[in-house]
Amino acid sequence: MQKDPEEQTVLVLGAAGVDIIARVEGDVQMDTSNPAQIRPSFGGAARNVAENLARLGQPISLLAVTGRDHPGGEILTYTRQAGVDVTHVHRVDNYPTGFYMAVLNEKGRLQYAFDDMRILAELTASYLTYHQDLFENASLLFLDANLPPATLETAFDLAARYSLPVCADPTTRSLAPRLQPYLNRLRLIVPSVAEACILTGQSFEAADNAAAQRAARALVNRGVDIALITMSEFGLCYATSETSGHIPAINTTINDPTGAGDALTAAVIYALLNNIEIDDAAQLGAAAAALALRHPGTVYPELSLDKLYDELSS
């Protein structure tokens, strides 16, 4: 990545919304109310990555869409205060701000999740074209697969026009196929095991380290520069054309898994922008995930490079 990260902005494109997370106390009982600890926060894969990068000190500009409603205004205020440039976020009247709801079991594991992201239909190709100067002046583009297909195509076309490296998050199993046509145009992709299975056509479990590394290498063979597969409590694996490896997960309490993958992705991107080798970048990603897992919220608010290194040395 040739452009100086101290002078250039990372452009982040995709979802921003409100998260409602319920962690139940005991087994989930059907057909009745379940006692739970419930927390709201601000989320969306792209917004989470943007906030994490901003807290690490990286200049960030966010392209996203919110409703012209109270939650949308709160998201923008909070994200701006975290250090993200939200000047160009699109606000619309015809849809509410996006929502994500999750139910965690008493151990903090995801049981069910629901989202209402109809508003992303308003994140159009013409919106990106209108803001193409942001692509021209950026050092890197991160996007999530929530984007409508036509918008995704325009994002990759603009990135190619301005020689902009692209990093991507497949986001969910159902959205991962949207990235299939663009694998050979990605600097970095960070799928979960389930998403990697879809992207590669291979089937494997998170505990199968060797199979995960084969899947990462398969993504590289399809043109990805760096493939990094997250494996929950089994850590992560990565591959490039020159190297591959596995990083164990850091042993930590799981308070809330929401946002841990986005923290990992942001830390890896930050490390690569600052010319840290992928082996060390992956370690920093694991540290960021551990900090996010312990925090009862989507983004760890005290994130810094020092905190990441402290996590690795503790």
Secondary structure, DSSP 8 states (H G I E B T S, - for coil): --S-TTTSEEEEES--EEEEEEEESSS--TTS---EEEEEEEE-HHHHHHHHHHHTT--EEEE-EEESSHHHHHHHHHHHHTT-B-TT-EEESSS--EEEEEEE-TTS-EEEEEEE-GGGGGS-HHHHHHTHHHHHHEEEEEEETTS-HHHHHHHHHHHHHTT--EEEE--STTTGGGGGGGGGG-SEE--BHHHHHHHHS----TT-HHHHHHHHHHHHHTT-SEEEEE-GGG-EEEE-SS-EEEE-------S--TTHHHHHHHHHHHHHHTT--HHHHHHHHHHHHHHHHHSSSSS-TT--HHHHHHHHH-
